[in-house]
Structure formats: structure tokens, C-alpha cells
Amino acid sequence: MNLTINARTPNDTTCLLEVEGEVDVYTSPQLKQEIVNLTDTGVKHIIIDLSKVEYLDSTGLGVLIGALKRLREVEGNLALVGPGMRILRIFEITGLDKIFDIYSSADEAAAKEGISL
């Protein structure tokens, strides 16, 4: 399956990425490049909507961890939204649910992060 990424940038420093499909060894570079492009243009706050992600492997987790580290270095943050039970379980098993801010909706994430969408 392919990966589809739709980006919405309500302002210069914030972006909502809606990700759909599978984030694996084949598609992770696409997600990574999208995040790198955003941070290179000054985006510091990224909310990634995972509600339509059907599969996430360790490569995908690595991309998300790298993005979180990159954003925190510039005093930004990465928030995750709406992962299904299977995807959420991956974060729980790996302990990454303690590292990432995970919300049920993009509006909730924006409110908690103090940014506007």
C-alpha cells in the first residue's frame, strides 16, 4: 500500500500532517522528507494525524523519533493524533507513549500545545 501525506499549514510555524496508509521501510523516507522540508522552512510544531495509518513498523517509529528530536532542538514539538488501537499498542509496548504527546483529535492537540490550527 502507498502512503499519502496531506499537509495543512495554518501559520508559518505550525503544520498538521494527515498521514494515510502504511508507514514502513518503503514509505518512511517519504514521511521523513516531508518533515525535513517543513522544519527547513521554519515549522516548529507538527501535529501528525495517524487515524488513517493502518501499519507502522520500526522504521516509521524511527522517523517519528528523529522528527521529535529535531523539533525539540528548535524549541518545538511533535504531537500525534488519533492512532488506532493497533498503532497505539506499538507506542505502549515500546514505551514511546511516555515520550510522545498523543491526543484523540487535532483540535485537542492544538489546544494542549498552545497553537492554533
N, C-alpha and C positions, 0 to 999 in steps of 0.2 A: 504494500500500500504506500501511497505517496504521502508527503507531508505538505499541508497548506498552512501558510502563516499570513495572517492579516494584521497589519499594524495600524493603530489609531493613535495619533499624537495630538492630544488636546492642547498642549503647550510645548515650549522648547525643551523642557527638562523631563517630561513625562511621556510614557508610551504604554499603551495596552496592546499586548500581542495575543491574538486569538489563534491558538495552535490546534490543528485538526489532523488526525491520522496517527501514525506510528513514529515515535522518536527513538531511533535505533542507530546502529553503527553506520547505516547507509544514509539516513536523513539528518542525523545530528549536525554534520557540518553546515547544512543549510540554516539551522536554528542558530548555531554559533555565529555564522557570518552575519545574520540579521542583527544579533545582539551587538556584535563588534561595530557594525555600521552605525547603529543607534548611539552607542557610547562615544564613538569617534565624532559624532555631531553634537555632543554635549548633553545627551539624555542621561539623567542620573537616577531616575525612578522608573522601573519597568514592572508592570503587572502582567504576568503570563497566565492566560486563561487555559487551563488544562481540561476543561469539562468535555471536550471532544477528542481527547487523546485516548486512544484505545490500548496503546502499548508503550512502555518506557523501559529501556534497558540501561545498563550501567554506563554506556557511552552518553546517553541522554542525561543521566544524573550528573555525569562529569561536566557536561556543558552548563547545566544549571548551577553547579557549584562554582565553576570558573566565572560565570556571569555575576553571581552573588559577590564573589571576592573582588572582581573588577569594579563593580558598582560601589562597594563599601570603601574601596580605596579613594574614591572621589566623593565620599560622604553621601552616597546614595543608597538605594536598597532595591532588592528584588522580592516581589511578593507573588505568591502562587494562588490561583483561584480555581475552585470547583473541581479538584481532581476526583474521579470516580473512586469507588471503594478499592478496586484492584490497584490503582495508581497510588492512592493514599496509603495502602498497606505497604507498598515498597518504601515509602518515606518512613513509616513507623518501624519497619524491620531494620532499616539501615540507621535509624536514629536521626535522620535528616529532618524529621518533623520538629525537632528541637532547634534546628539551625534556620530553617526557612519559616517565614511568616506565611501561613496557609489560611485562606479565607473562603467563605462559601460563595461570595459574589464580588464582582469588580467594584461595585459601589461601596461595599463593606471594606474592602482593601483600601480604596482611596480615602475613605473617612478615617480609618485607623492609621494610615500612613501620613495623613495630613496633606494630601494632594487632591487636586480636582481633576475629574475626567471630562 
